[in-house]
Amino acid sequence: NLKYMIERDGKVEPNAYFNDLHYFGNVHLLENNAYLPLGFLAEPELARYPFSSNGSAFEFQNGLFQAATGLEEEVWCRIPGENLTVSYTGLTVTEDNGSGYIKYKDTENKSEVIYSYIAPQDGFACIHLNLPKRNDYYVSINGVELYKETISLPQMIAVDDVTAGDEIEVRVVCKADENSTMTIGAAILNHDVFWEGYEILKESPLELTSFESSYVKGIINCNRDGLLYASIPQNGNWIVEVDGETGEEKLVGECMIGVELTEGKHTVTFRYHNGAFSLGWKISFVSLAGFLLLVQLVYKPDWKAMRK
């Protein structure tokens, strides 16, 4: 349900996944070419996919994509260790598994670790960073810097379209006296598999007929039995109805709402009902009644004295 993005650094490289619609100064409005709406039909396996799996970020994305689409091919092709060179200055590396993980210590101020990947195929490249320390990092292709960021949270970050043989470089700058680890991986998106999966997921969208903060209604024409995935987080207060009856709800990732549907046309309604609200107004009403009674008892007028 993300149709547009805003790029604020003015560096917009053309690719097959975003259109540069408009810009003002350095701010660009990008349109997502692989947009999926608030609700769409996926495979039932999506509700059973373990979000707590311990694999790498790209392995998780591959499994998620396969569970949602039913395709067997992997959508992310991990750049192997033999295509990676890690070099460093101003620090001591004590562990290096050859696949992107290193443990280091005794850093000098502005010491550097450089990950250099050689793209094994054409495609859209992404990197996954896990930098426990809040370090600056720079990303470049063939020596041309694309951007600089500061981060301490694990994230997947888009690089750009690459061709086989291109060098993708990630340069991490460390502060003095750091003792930590870092893990960086890179992968190429399989263009054909991605678009094949996208065509499957967009085939049966939920067409919204009503949208409010506590009420969502739509119509979906399912081309097969499947799981309607909705980007609505279930906190226990959403009620799902299919054709006027309670739907068979499944949680995706133990969080997002999914409901199993049969082939054909269905009307799906999401209603938000906060049970605590009903309890809250009743408690408030009783409290108000008690307060008014107390006021009446404490400040009750002496009518006899007033008549005199």
Secondary structure, 3 states (H helix, E strand, C coil): CCCEEEECCCCCCCCCCEEEEEEECCEEEEEECCCCCCEEEECHHHHHCCCCCCCCHHHHHHHHHHHHHCCCCCCEEECCHHHEEEEEECCEEEEECCCCEEEEECCCCCEEEEEEEECCCCEEEEEEEECCCCEEEEEEECCEEEEEEEECCCEEEEEEEECCCCEEEEEEEECCCCCEEEEEEEEEECHHHHHHHHHHHHCCEEEEEEEECCEEEEEEEECCCEEEEEEEECCCCEEEEECCEECEEEEECCCEEEEEECCEEEEEEEEECCHHHHHHHHHHHHHHHHHHHHHHHHCCCCHHHHHC
